[in-house]
Amino acid sequence: MGLITQILTLPAAPVRGTVWVLDQVLLTAEREYYDPAPVREELAALEQQLLDGSIEEDEFDAREDELLDRLEWLEAQQQRLHTDS
């Protein structure tokens, strides 16, 4: 950018800065929302419940399938975020 362009676009600088900050906040929120770590923790806790005898194998299988589907979806969303940014 030349000096004249910088001078002419200077009044828009606060807007560009605000848009950049909002983009960063949105990106961080999406990364946290699509984080697969809590689902992995749920899977580990579910397995522990099965080992402790707190739940039956049928219930374990159903909940495990739901969590694995959710984990697969979250990992796909995270992959999308990494390719978009």
C-alpha positions as a Python dict, from the first residue, in 0.01 Angstrom:
ca = {
    (1, 'M'): (0, 0, 0),
    (2, 'G'): (122, 341, -87),
    (3, 'L'): (126, 642, 142),
    (4, 'I'): (-176, 805, -25),
    (5, 'T'): (-381, 486, 5),
    (6, 'Q'): (-291, 458, 373),
    (7, 'I'): (-393, 818, 436),
    (8, 'L'): (-722, 779, 246),
    (9, 'T'): (-817, 456, 423),
    (10, 'L'): (-709, 573, 770),
    (11, 'P'): (-1064, 665, 880),
    (12, 'A'): (-1171, 302, 819),
    (13, 'A'): (-894, 163, 1044),
    (14, 'P'): (-1111, 137, 1358),
    (15, 'V'): (-1373, -56, 1163),
    (16, 'R'): (-1114, -295, 1020),
    (17, 'G'): (-968, -344, 1367),
    (18, 'T'): (-1311, -416, 1516),
    (19, 'V'): (-1392, -665, 1239),
    (20, 'W'): (-1060, -841, 1297),
    (21, 'V'): (-1125, -866, 1673),
    (22, 'L'): (-1475, -1002, 1612),
    (23, 'D'): (-1337, -1259, 1367),
    (24, 'Q'): (-1084, -1374, 1628),
    (25, 'V'): (-1352, -1403, 1897),
    (26, 'L'): (-1574, -1604, 1662),
    (27, 'L'): (-1289, -1834, 1563),
    (28, 'T'): (-1199, -1897, 1928),
    (29, 'A'): (-1563, -1966, 2018),
    (30, 'E'): (-1597, -2211, 1729),
    (31, 'R'): (-1280, -2393, 1832),
    (32, 'E'): (-1409, -2431, 2187),
    (33, 'Y'): (-1757, -2536, 2072),
    (34, 'Y'): (-1619, -2801, 1837),
    (35, 'D'): (-1356, -2927, 2084),
    (36, 'P'): (-1374, -3310, 2097),
    (37, 'A'): (-1199, -3335, 2437),
    (38, 'P'): (-1519, -3329, 2649),
    (39, 'V'): (-1667, -3610, 2438),
    (40, 'R'): (-1352, -3817, 2485),
    (41, 'E'): (-1380, -3758, 2860),
    (42, 'E'): (-1744, -3872, 2848),
    (43, 'L'): (-1636, -4187, 2665),
    (44, 'A'): (-1375, -4262, 2930),
    (45, 'A'): (-1626, -4202, 3210),
    (46, 'L'): (-1878, -4424, 3032),
    (47, 'E'): (-1627, -4705, 3004),
    (48, 'Q'): (-1544, -4667, 3373),
    (49, 'Q'): (-1916, -4695, 3456),
    (50, 'L'): (-1930, -5018, 3258),
    (51, 'L'): (-1626, -5156, 3438),
    (52, 'D'): (-1773, -5055, 3776),
    (53, 'G'): (-2099, -5225, 3689),
    (54, 'S'): (-2297, -4900, 3715),
    (55, 'I'): (-2454, -4951, 3373),
    (56, 'E'): (-2550, -5251, 3163),
    (57, 'E'): (-2373, -5337, 2841),
    (58, 'D'): (-2679, -5252, 2629),
    (59, 'E'): (-2694, -4900, 2771),
    (60, 'F'): (-2319, -4867, 2729),
    (61, 'D'): (-2339, -4968, 2363),
    (62, 'A'): (-2618, -4720, 2288),
    (63, 'R'): (-2449, -4428, 2464),
    (64, 'E'): (-2110, -4518, 2316),
    (65, 'D'): (-2257, -4514, 1964),
    (66, 'E'): (-2406, -4168, 2026),
    (67, 'L'): (-2079, -4034, 2165),
    (68, 'L'): (-1872, -4181, 1882),
    (69, 'D'): (-2106, -4028, 1623),
    (70, 'R'): (-2078, -3692, 1801),
    (71, 'L'): (-1699, -3725, 1821),
    (72, 'E'): (-1678, -3799, 1449),
    (73, 'W'): (-1891, -3493, 1371),
    (74, 'L'): (-1684, -3269, 1601),
    (75, 'E'): (-1357, -3385, 1447),
    (76, 'A'): (-1496, -3314, 1099),
    (77, 'Q'): (-1598, -2965, 1211),
    (78, 'Q'): (-1253, -2903, 1359),
    (79, 'Q'): (-1094, -3015, 1035),
    (80, 'R'): (-1317, -2767, 850),
    (81, 'L'): (-1208, -2488, 1085),
    (82, 'H'): (-841, -2565, 1026),
    (83, 'T'): (-881, -2560, 650),
    (84, 'D'): (-1087, -2237, 657),
    (85, 'S'): (-840, -2040, 867),
}
